[in-house]
Each structure stands twice: as structure tokens, then as C-alpha cells.
Amino acid sequence: MDKTNVVIIGAGVVGLAIAAELSKEKQDIVLLEKESSFGQGSSSRNSEVIHAGIYYPKDSLKAELCVTGSHLLYEYCAQKNVPHKKLGKIIVALDLGEISQLEKLCRMGKDNGVTGLGWMDQRQLAEYEPEVKAVRALYSPQTGIIDSHKLMKVLENQARENGVLIAYGNELRGISKENGGYVLQIKGQETLLAEQVINAAGLFSDRVAAMAGIDLNKQGYQLYFCKGEYFSYTGKPFIKHLVYPVPERDTVGLGVHAVLDLAGNLKFGPSVEYVEDLDYSVSPDHCRAFWESIHTLFPQIKESDLAPDQAGIRPKLQGPGEAVRDFVIREESSLDLPGFINLIGIESPGLTACLAIARRVSRLVC
């Protein structure tokens, strides 16, 4: 049986960031991934937005790690030549009734330490985004976009250069606590003994926790798959910033928004649909509903201007109709699992927060 110090399960952006961070100081690290390459789940199927930290309650992990992670990520991208652009985001109130919610977002952002937030009236909005129709807007200059694939590739290279063994195509089948550590059963009858285990398995992190004997219901670790579809705009892009609606109260998403990529392409999404299985198809039948969700904000768009783009699935700790939950990042000594670290429910702003999450996890590792 092979032995190692730390095993990280999952080579999404968070798992890769943890591998790159830990390997600065530690040796004998293995990164296990069941797919043939990195980022095959949520990490490669999202809006690729670097968030500022507006949407999350004060003192939550999401708020702390998003704000810190945003600064770390911009610095890292500049140092490592990861393509990115600080476009800025405009959150718009379509009517007077939405202004109070927009003001609440502004207060939350400032409480979280987000800098540069400012207000736009209709005249100012017309100067910044003449095609956007709204009564008032909140401007976040710290919001940007990133090439998430390039980021993951750079993190992978950094981890490899630091000596991390990255084992693609190795599916975890079981975990047992023995010999002063954890024996991991890998598909194909292989076993690996690890002193410490970091569960960064994304959509399947609850299943990994269950393999270690954790009662998911008792601990509140059960995950729910939430699918989000995107539709691309087939015409010439007509905005310069990211444009978001005011999110509805107590919803699980930020609303269908307009997002640009680094090539200048415009798409809208994501929708919100709880699903039982992983299905990344985008139904053309949903085009009408998408158009209806954005045409008040963008009245110039016709339904025929939209085309199916991509879909992603987010690992949510709250089920349909339940209150939004925070990230779980926890060392499980209290469950008699010393050295076992769970990261569960790492959805948005996980991409933005990945480097800050990695630093937090590094403090939990012995």
C-alpha cells in the first residue's frame, strides 16, 4: 500500500488551488481526480466572474473569502499572466420597488469591505450603458471576468512543479479510518494510505463525506444539484459591463444576468432548476422563458437573438424553498475524524474565493 501525507480529492479550481498552496510548504501530496483532466464539473461551467463580495451576509465564509479571494485572484492573475479583465458590474433596479433591495445590497457590500461601490441615476446609466433601461443602478468597479481554464492550468502547473502527484482517472470508491490515517480505496483495487484527507470533490463532496462515515442528514451536508442554463446572444454585443438584476429575496441565485467573456461574446444566465441527475444539455424549449426574463431589462432583444449555450450544475446545501446556506469548510476532529477536512457546498463565489479558500484550508492542515 502506498503512503502519503495529504490526499486532496477533486481537481476543480478549489482542489487545484489547495494543492498549489499546500505544496509551497509540504511534501508528499496526492491530488485524486476521477475525470481525465481538471475542472470537468462546476469549475468549467459558470459565468467566469470575479465577484466583489456584495451578495453575502456579513461574517459569513462566503463574504470573507470572496472579498479576500478577489484581491488575491487579481494579484495572482497579474503575476501569472492569467487572462482577466476588471470590467465592472452594474446591478439595476427596474422600478422604484427594487431600490430598497438595491440599497440593502450596497450596505452589505460595504459591511463586507467591498470598495468603490457607487450609485448611478438614469442619466449616468444612459452614459455608461445606453441600451440598459432601469431607474437606478449600483456600480461595482471591482467585479471582473477571468479565463477559468487558464487559471486552472496555471494552478495545475504550479502544483506539479512543487512536487504534487496529480492522479487523473482515479475514482475514489471508499474510505476507512485505520493505521493512524485513512485508507482510500480507488477503483481498480488500488489503495492509498493518507495521514490527512481534504475533500474538495465539488458536486460529490457529500458522497465523499459519507464514505468516511459522516451522517449527512445529522451534519447538514446533503447536497442538491441545481442546474443553470445559459443562452448566448447571436447579435453584436451592446454592453460594456456585466449587467445584473436585483436578486429576488430569499432566492438561491443572483438572477439571470448579462455576462461578457474575454472574447467579447455576450450570454445570459444562469437559470435555476433543481435536478436529480447530471445533465448538461440546454433545451431550446427554454428560450422563450429566458427571453421573458430579460426583455424588460433589454427590450431590444428578440427571442430569435438567443441560442442555447452551456449549462452548469451547482452543489447547493439548501434544497428547493430552503434558506441559503454558507460554505462548509471544516476539520472533522469533533466527529472522530482528525485530519479529515470537508469542503461542502462550494458554489459561487467559489471561483473568486479559490485562493482564499486554499489559504484557509492550509491553516487546518497539520
Helices and strands as residue ranges (DSSP letters): E 2-9, H 13-22, E 29-33, G 42-44, E 49-50, H 61-80, E 84-85, E 89-93, G 96-98, H 99-111, E 118-121, H 122-128, E 136-140, E 144-146, H 148-161, E 165-168, E 172-178, E 181-186, E 190-199, G 202-204, H 205-211, H 216-219, E 224-233, E 242-245, E 257-260, E 266-269, E 273-275, G 284-286, H 287-294, G 303-305, E 306-316, E 328-331, G 333-335, E 340-344, H 350-364
